[in-house]
């Protein structure tokens, strides 16, 4: 078990190493659609890459999620991965959002032995989601 300070240091080390291994500017929050972002997540149990819709307006949240769902077959055909579409995803803080994501289990940010595979996973799938998002951004936003 790690203290909060040790855990924070380990997390920082992972993200520094990831940034050096894959030095590029990711789209992430700069989607140009309010409250729609692409995110990396890595915990003690899993890694995840996602498109998050965190609209306070429920109608806009449903609208953007429905647009993504309508592109689901294109995402699968073009990128081959099994992304999960969840319109009621609950974050650790209890907030409910809509999320399109892919997960890699049996990895831990506290275990450096899983870092290399996790970095490959995060980089590969974020590249896919960014390409997908940029290609269909006008459709999603319109």
MODELLER restraints for C-alpha pairs under 7 A, 6 or more apart:
rsr = mdl.restraints
at = mdl.atoms
rsr.add(forms.Gaussian(group=physical.xy_distance, feature=features.Distance(at['CA:10:A'], at['CA:110:A']), mean=6.48, stdev=0.5))
rsr.add(forms.Gaussian(group=physical.xy_distance, feature=features.Distance(at['CA:11:A'], at['CA:109:A']), mean=6.51, stdev=0.5))
rsr.add(forms.Gaussian(group=physical.xy_distance, feature=features.Distance(at['CA:18:A'], at['CA:119:A']), mean=6.26, stdev=0.5))
rsr.add(forms.Gaussian(group=physical.xy_distance, feature=features.Distance(at['CA:27:A'], at['CA:130:A']), mean=6.77, stdev=0.5))
rsr.add(forms.Gaussian(group=physical.xy_distance, feature=features.Distance(at['CA:28:A'], at['CA:37:A']), mean=5.44, stdev=0.5))
rsr.add(forms.Gaussian(group=physical.xy_distance, feature=features.Distance(at['CA:28:A'], at['CA:38:A']), mean=4.33, stdev=0.5))
rsr.add(forms.Gaussian(group=physical.xy_distance, feature=features.Distance(at['CA:28:A'], at['CA:39:A']), mean=5.81, stdev=0.5))
rsr.add(forms.Gaussian(group=physical.xy_distance, feature=features.Distance(at['CA:29:A'], at['CA:37:A']), mean=4.71, stdev=0.5))
rsr.add(forms.Gaussian(group=physical.xy_distance, feature=features.Distance(at['CA:29:A'], at['CA:38:A']), mean=6.31, stdev=0.5))
rsr.add(forms.Gaussian(group=physical.xy_distance, feature=features.Distance(at['CA:31:A'], at['CA:37:A']), mean=6.12, stdev=0.5))
rsr.add(forms.Gaussian(group=physical.xy_distance, feature=features.Distance(at['CA:33:A'], at['CA:141:A']), mean=6.89, stdev=0.5))
rsr.add(forms.Gaussian(group=physical.xy_distance, feature=features.Distance(at['CA:35:A'], at['CA:53:A']), mean=5.89, stdev=0.5))
rsr.add(forms.Gaussian(group=physical.xy_distance, feature=features.Distance(at['CA:35:A'], at['CA:54:A']), mean=5.12, stdev=0.5))
rsr.add(forms.Gaussian(group=physical.xy_distance, feature=features.Distance(at['CA:35:A'], at['CA:55:A']), mean=5.39, stdev=0.5))
rsr.add(forms.Gaussian(group=physical.xy_distance, feature=features.Distance(at['CA:36:A'], at['CA:52:A']), mean=5.61, stdev=0.5))
rsr.add(forms.Gaussian(group=physical.xy_distance, feature=features.Distance(at['CA:36:A'], at['CA:53:A']), mean=4.59, stdev=0.5))
rsr.add(forms.Gaussian(group=physical.xy_distance, feature=features.Distance(at['CA:36:A'], at['CA:54:A']), mean=6.35, stdev=0.5))
rsr.add(forms.Gaussian(group=physical.xy_distance, feature=features.Distance(at['CA:37:A'], at['CA:51:A']), mean=5.66, stdev=0.5))
rsr.add(forms.Gaussian(group=physical.xy_distance, feature=features.Distance(at['CA:37:A'], at['CA:52:A']), mean=5.30, stdev=0.5))
rsr.add(forms.Gaussian(group=physical.xy_distance, feature=features.Distance(at['CA:37:A'], at['CA:53:A']), mean=6.74, stdev=0.5))
rsr.add(forms.Gaussian(group=physical.xy_distance, feature=features.Distance(at['CA:38:A'], at['CA:50:A']), mean=5.55, stdev=0.5))
rsr.add(forms.Gaussian(group=physical.xy_distance, feature=features.Distance(at['CA:38:A'], at['CA:51:A']), mean=4.43, stdev=0.5))
rsr.add(forms.Gaussian(group=physical.xy_distance, feature=features.Distance(at['CA:38:A'], at['CA:52:A']), mean=6.15, stdev=0.5))
rsr.add(forms.Gaussian(group=physical.xy_distance, feature=features.Distance(at['CA:39:A'], at['CA:49:A']), mean=5.71, stdev=0.5))
rsr.add(forms.Gaussian(group=physical.xy_distance, feature=features.Distance(at['CA:39:A'], at['CA:50:A']), mean=5.23, stdev=0.5))
rsr.add(forms.Gaussian(group=physical.xy_distance, feature=features.Distance(at['CA:39:A'], at['CA:51:A']), mean=6.36, stdev=0.5))
rsr.add(forms.Gaussian(group=physical.xy_distance, feature=features.Distance(at['CA:40:A'], at['CA:48:A']), mean=5.98, stdev=0.5))
rsr.add(forms.Gaussian(group=physical.xy_distance, feature=features.Distance(at['CA:40:A'], at['CA:49:A']), mean=4.84, stdev=0.5))
rsr.add(forms.Gaussian(group=physical.xy_distance, feature=features.Distance(at['CA:40:A'], at['CA:50:A']), mean=6.75, stdev=0.5))
rsr.add(forms.Gaussian(group=physical.xy_distance, feature=features.Distance(at['CA:41:A'], at['CA:47:A']), mean=5.48, stdev=0.5))
rsr.add(forms.Gaussian(group=physical.xy_distance, feature=features.Distance(at['CA:41:A'], at['CA:48:A']), mean=4.90, stdev=0.5))
rsr.add(forms.Gaussian(group=physical.xy_distance, feature=features.Distance(at['CA:41:A'], at['CA:49:A']), mean=6.28, stdev=0.5))
rsr.add(forms.Gaussian(group=physical.xy_distance, feature=features.Distance(at['CA:42:A'], at['CA:48:A']), mean=6.31, stdev=0.5))
rsr.add(forms.Gaussian(group=physical.xy_distance, feature=features.Distance(at['CA:42:A'], at['CA:109:A']), mean=6.18, stdev=0.5))
rsr.add(forms.Gaussian(group=physical.xy_distance, feature=features.Distance(at['CA:43:A'], at['CA:108:A']), mean=5.90, stdev=0.5))
rsr.add(forms.Gaussian(group=physical.xy_distance, feature=features.Distance(at['CA:43:A'], at['CA:109:A']), mean=5.48, stdev=0.5))
rsr.add(forms.Gaussian(group=physical.xy_distance, feature=features.Distance(at['CA:44:A'], at['CA:107:A']), mean=6.86, stdev=0.5))
rsr.add(forms.Gaussian(group=physical.xy_distance, feature=features.Distance(at['CA:44:A'], at['CA:108:A']), mean=4.01, stdev=0.5))
rsr.add(forms.Gaussian(group=physical.xy_distance, feature=features.Distance(at['CA:44:A'], at['CA:109:A']), mean=5.20, stdev=0.5))
rsr.add(forms.Gaussian(group=physical.xy_distance, feature=features.Distance(at['CA:44:A'], at['CA:110:A']), mean=6.09, stdev=0.5))
rsr.add(forms.Gaussian(group=physical.xy_distance, feature=features.Distance(at['CA:45:A'], at['CA:105:A']), mean=6.42, stdev=0.5))
rsr.add(forms.Gaussian(group=physical.xy_distance, feature=features.Distance(at['CA:45:A'], at['CA:106:A']), mean=6.14, stdev=0.5))
rsr.add(forms.Gaussian(group=physical.xy_distance, feature=features.Distance(at['CA:45:A'], at['CA:107:A']), mean=5.70, stdev=0.5))
rsr.add(forms.Gaussian(group=physical.xy_distance, feature=features.Distance(at['CA:45:A'], at['CA:108:A']), mean=5.19, stdev=0.5))
rsr.add(forms.Gaussian(group=physical.xy_distance, feature=features.Distance(at['CA:46:A'], at['CA:103:A']), mean=6.73, stdev=0.5))
rsr.add(forms.Gaussian(group=physical.xy_distance, feature=features.Distance(at['CA:46:A'], at['CA:104:A']), mean=5.61, stdev=0.5))
rsr.add(forms.Gaussian(group=physical.xy_distance, feature=features.Distance(at['CA:46:A'], at['CA:105:A']), mean=4.54, stdev=0.5))
rsr.add(forms.Gaussian(group=physical.xy_distance, feature=features.Distance(at['CA:46:A'], at['CA:106:A']), mean=6.19, stdev=0.5))
rsr.add(forms.Gaussian(group=physical.xy_distance, feature=features.Distance(at['CA:46:A'], at['CA:107:A']), mean=5.32, stdev=0.5))
rsr.add(forms.Gaussian(group=physical.xy_distance, feature=features.Distance(at['CA:46:A'], at['CA:108:A']), mean=6.22, stdev=0.5))
rsr.add(forms.Gaussian(group=physical.xy_distance, feature=features.Distance(at['CA:47:A'], at['CA:103:A']), mean=5.69, stdev=0.5))
rsr.add(forms.Gaussian(group=physical.xy_distance, feature=features.Distance(at['CA:47:A'], at['CA:104:A']), mean=5.13, stdev=0.5))
rsr.add(forms.Gaussian(group=physical.xy_distance, feature=features.Distance(at['CA:47:A'], at['CA:105:A']), mean=6.58, stdev=0.5))
rsr.add(forms.Gaussian(group=physical.xy_distance, feature=features.Distance(at['CA:47:A'], at['CA:107:A']), mean=6.95, stdev=0.5))
rsr.add(forms.Gaussian(group=physical.xy_distance, feature=features.Distance(at['CA:47:A'], at['CA:118:A']), mean=6.81, stdev=0.5))
rsr.add(forms.Gaussian(group=physical.xy_distance, feature=features.Distance(at['CA:48:A'], at['CA:101:A']), mean=6.70, stdev=0.5))
rsr.add(forms.Gaussian(group=physical.xy_distance, feature=features.Distance(at['CA:48:A'], at['CA:102:A']), mean=5.69, stdev=0.5))
rsr.add(forms.Gaussian(group=physical.xy_distance, feature=features.Distance(at['CA:48:A'], at['CA:103:A']), mean=4.48, stdev=0.5))
rsr.add(forms.Gaussian(group=physical.xy_distance, feature=features.Distance(at['CA:48:A'], at['CA:104:A']), mean=6.33, stdev=0.5))
rsr.add(forms.Gaussian(group=physical.xy_distance, feature=features.Distance(at['CA:49:A'], at['CA:101:A']), mean=5.60, stdev=0.5))
rsr.add(forms.Gaussian(group=physical.xy_distance, feature=features.Distance(at['CA:49:A'], at['CA:102:A']), mean=5.72, stdev=0.5))
rsr.add(forms.Gaussian(group=physical.xy_distance, feature=features.Distance(at['CA:49:A'], at['CA:103:A']), mean=6.84, stdev=0.5))
rsr.add(forms.Gaussian(group=physical.xy_distance, feature=features.Distance(at['CA:49:A'], at['CA:122:A']), mean=6.38, stdev=0.5))
rsr.add(forms.Gaussian(group=physical.xy_distance, feature=features.Distance(at['CA:49:A'], at['CA:125:A']), mean=6.54, stdev=0.5))
rsr.add(forms.Gaussian(group=physical.xy_distance, feature=features.Distance(at['CA:49:A'], at['CA:126:A']), mean=6.18, stdev=0.5))
rsr.add(forms.Gaussian(group=physical.xy_distance, feature=features.Distance(at['CA:50:A'], at['CA:99:A']), mean=6.45, stdev=0.5))
rsr.add(forms.Gaussian(group=physical.xy_distance, feature=features.Distance(at['CA:50:A'], at['CA:100:A']), mean=5.43, stdev=0.5))
rsr.add(forms.Gaussian(group=physical.xy_distance, feature=features.Distance(at['CA:50:A'], at['CA:101:A']), mean=4.11, stdev=0.5))
rsr.add(forms.Gaussian(group=physical.xy_distance, feature=features.Distance(at['CA:50:A'], at['CA:102:A']), mean=6.62, stdev=0.5))
rsr.add(forms.Gaussian(group=physical.xy_distance, feature=features.Distance(at['CA:51:A'], at['CA:99:A']), mean=5.67, stdev=0.5))
rsr.add(forms.Gaussian(group=physical.xy_distance, feature=features.Distance(at['CA:51:A'], at['CA:100:A']), mean=5.17, stdev=0.5))
rsr.add(forms.Gaussian(group=physical.xy_distance, feature=features.Distance(at['CA:51:A'], at['CA:101:A']), mean=6.41, stdev=0.5))
rsr.add(forms.Gaussian(group=physical.xy_distance, feature=features.Distance(at['CA:52:A'], at['CA:97:A']), mean=6.99, stdev=0.5))
rsr.add(forms.Gaussian(group=physical.xy_distance, feature=features.Distance(at['CA:52:A'], at['CA:98:A']), mean=5.98, stdev=0.5))
rsr.add(forms.Gaussian(group=physical.xy_distance, feature=features.Distance(at['CA:52:A'], at['CA:99:A']), mean=4.64, stdev=0.5))
rsr.add(forms.Gaussian(group=physical.xy_distance, feature=features.Distance(at['CA:52:A'], at['CA:100:A']), mean=6.68, stdev=0.5))
rsr.add(forms.Gaussian(group=physical.xy_distance, feature=features.Distance(at['CA:53:A'], at['CA:61:A']), mean=6.27, stdev=0.5))
rsr.add(forms.Gaussian(group=physical.xy_distance, feature=features.Distance(at['CA:53:A'], at['CA:97:A']), mean=5.98, stdev=0.5))
rsr.add(forms.Gaussian(group=physical.xy_distance, feature=features.Distance(at['CA:53:A'], at['CA:98:A']), mean=5.12, stdev=0.5))
rsr.add(forms.Gaussian(group=physical.xy_distance, feature=features.Distance(at['CA:53:A'], at['CA:99:A']), mean=6.23, stdev=0.5))
rsr.add(forms.Gaussian(group=physical.xy_distance, feature=features.Distance(at['CA:54:A'], at['CA:61:A']), mean=6.91, stdev=0.5))
rsr.add(forms.Gaussian(group=physical.xy_distance, feature=features.Distance(at['CA:54:A'], at['CA:97:A']), mean=5.28, stdev=0.5))
rsr.add(forms.Gaussian(group=physical.xy_distance, feature=features.Distance(at['CA:54:A'], at['CA:98:A']), mean=6.81, stdev=0.5))
rsr.add(forms.Gaussian(group=physical.xy_distance, feature=features.Distance(at['CA:55:A'], at['CA:61:A']), mean=5.15, stdev=0.5))
rsr.add(forms.Gaussian(group=physical.xy_distance, feature=features.Distance(at['CA:64:A'], at['CA:140:A']), mean=6.31, stdev=0.5))
rsr.add(forms.Gaussian(group=physical.xy_distance, feature=features.Distance(at['CA:65:A'], at['CA:87:A']), mean=6.86, stdev=0.5))
rsr.add(forms.Gaussian(group=physical.xy_distance, feature=features.Distance(at['CA:65:A'], at['CA:98:A']), mean=6.61, stdev=0.5))
rsr.add(forms.Gaussian(group=physical.xy_distance, feature=features.Distance(at['CA:67:A'], at['CA:140:A']), mean=5.51, stdev=0.5))
rsr.add(forms.Gaussian(group=physical.xy_distance, feature=features.Distance(at['CA:68:A'], at['CA:140:A']), mean=6.85, stdev=0.5))
rsr.add(forms.Gaussian(group=physical.xy_distance, feature=features.Distance(at['CA:76:A'], at['CA:82:A']), mean=6.54, stdev=0.5))
rsr.add(forms.Gaussian(group=physical.xy_distance, feature=features.Distance(at['CA:79:A'], at['CA:128:A']), mean=6.71, stdev=0.5))
rsr.add(forms.Gaussian(group=physical.xy_distance, feature=features.Distance(at['CA:82:A'], at['CA:102:A']), mean=6.90, stdev=0.5))
rsr.add(forms.Gaussian(group=physical.xy_distance, feature=features.Distance(at['CA:83:A'], at['CA:100:A']), mean=6.41, stdev=0.5))
rsr.add(forms.Gaussian(group=physical.xy_distance, feature=features.Distance(at['CA:83:A'], at['CA:101:A']), mean=5.29, stdev=0.5))
rsr.add(forms.Gaussian(group=physical.xy_distance, feature=features.Distance(at['CA:83:A'], at['CA:102:A']), mean=4.92, stdev=0.5))
rsr.add(forms.Gaussian(group=physical.xy_distance, feature=features.Distance(at['CA:84:A'], at['CA:100:A']), mean=5.51, stdev=0.5))
rsr.add(forms.Gaussian(group=physical.xy_distance, feature=features.Distance(at['CA:84:A'], at['CA:101:A']), mean=5.24, stdev=0.5))
rsr.add(forms.Gaussian(group=physical.xy_distance, feature=features.Distance(at['CA:84:A'], at['CA:102:A']), mean=6.15, stdev=0.5))
rsr.add(forms.Gaussian(group=physical.xy_distance, feature=features.Distance(at['CA:85:A'], at['CA:99:A']), mean=6.14, stdev=0.5))
rsr.add(forms.Gaussian(group=physical.xy_distance, feature=features.Distance(at['CA:85:A'], at['CA:100:A']), mean=4.57, stdev=0.5))
rsr.add(forms.Gaussian(group=physical.xy_distance, feature=features.Distance(at['CA:85:A'], at['CA:101:A']), mean=6.76, stdev=0.5))
rsr.add(forms.Gaussian(group=physical.xy_distance, feature=features.Distance(at['CA:86:A'], at['CA:98:A']), mean=5.75, stdev=0.5))
rsr.add(forms.Gaussian(group=physical.xy_distance, feature=features.Distance(at['CA:86:A'], at['CA:99:A']), mean=5.32, stdev=0.5))
rsr.add(forms.Gaussian(group=physical.xy_distance, feature=features.Distance(at['CA:86:A'], at['CA:100:A']), mean=6.25, stdev=0.5))
rsr.add(forms.Gaussian(group=physical.xy_distance, feature=features.Distance(at['CA:87:A'], at['CA:97:A']), mean=6.68, stdev=0.5))
rsr.add(forms.Gaussian(group=physical.xy_distance, feature=features.Distance(at['CA:87:A'], at['CA:98:A']), mean=4.08, stdev=0.5))
rsr.add(forms.Gaussian(group=physical.xy_distance, feature=features.Distance(at['CA:87:A'], at['CA:99:A']), mean=6.21, stdev=0.5))
rsr.add(forms.Gaussian(group=physical.xy_distance, feature=features.Distance(at['CA:88:A'], at['CA:96:A']), mean=5.78, stdev=0.5))
rsr.add(forms.Gaussian(group=physical.xy_distance, feature=features.Distance(at['CA:88:A'], at['CA:97:A']), mean=5.72, stdev=0.5))
rsr.add(forms.Gaussian(group=physical.xy_distance, feature=features.Distance(at['CA:88:A'], at['CA:98:A']), mean=5.48, stdev=0.5))
rsr.add(forms.Gaussian(group=physical.xy_distance, feature=features.Distance(at['CA:89:A'], at['CA:96:A']), mean=5.45, stdev=0.5))
rsr.add(forms.Gaussian(group=physical.xy_distance, feature=features.Distance(at['CA:89:A'], at['CA:97:A']), mean=5.27, stdev=0.5))
rsr.add(forms.Gaussian(group=physical.xy_distance, feature=features.Distance(at['CA:89:A'], at['CA:98:A']), mean=5.68, stdev=0.5))
rsr.add(forms.Gaussian(group=physical.xy_distance, feature=features.Distance(at['CA:89:A'], at['CA:99:A']), mean=6.26, stdev=0.5))
rsr.add(forms.Gaussian(group=physical.xy_distance, feature=features.Distance(at['CA:90:A'], at['CA:96:A']), mean=4.45, stdev=0.5))
rsr.add(forms.Gaussian(group=physical.xy_distance, feature=features.Distance(at['CA:90:A'], at['CA:97:A']), mean=6.40, stdev=0.5))
rsr.add(forms.Gaussian(group=physical.xy_distance, feature=features.Distance(at['CA:107:A'], at['CA:114:A']), mean=5.52, stdev=0.5))
rsr.add(forms.Gaussian(group=physical.xy_distance, feature=features.Distance(at['CA:108:A'], at['CA:114:A']), mean=6.47, stdev=0.5))
rsr.add(forms.Gaussian(group=physical.xy_distance, feature=features.Distance(at['CA:109:A'], at['CA:115:A']), mean=7.00, stdev=0.5))
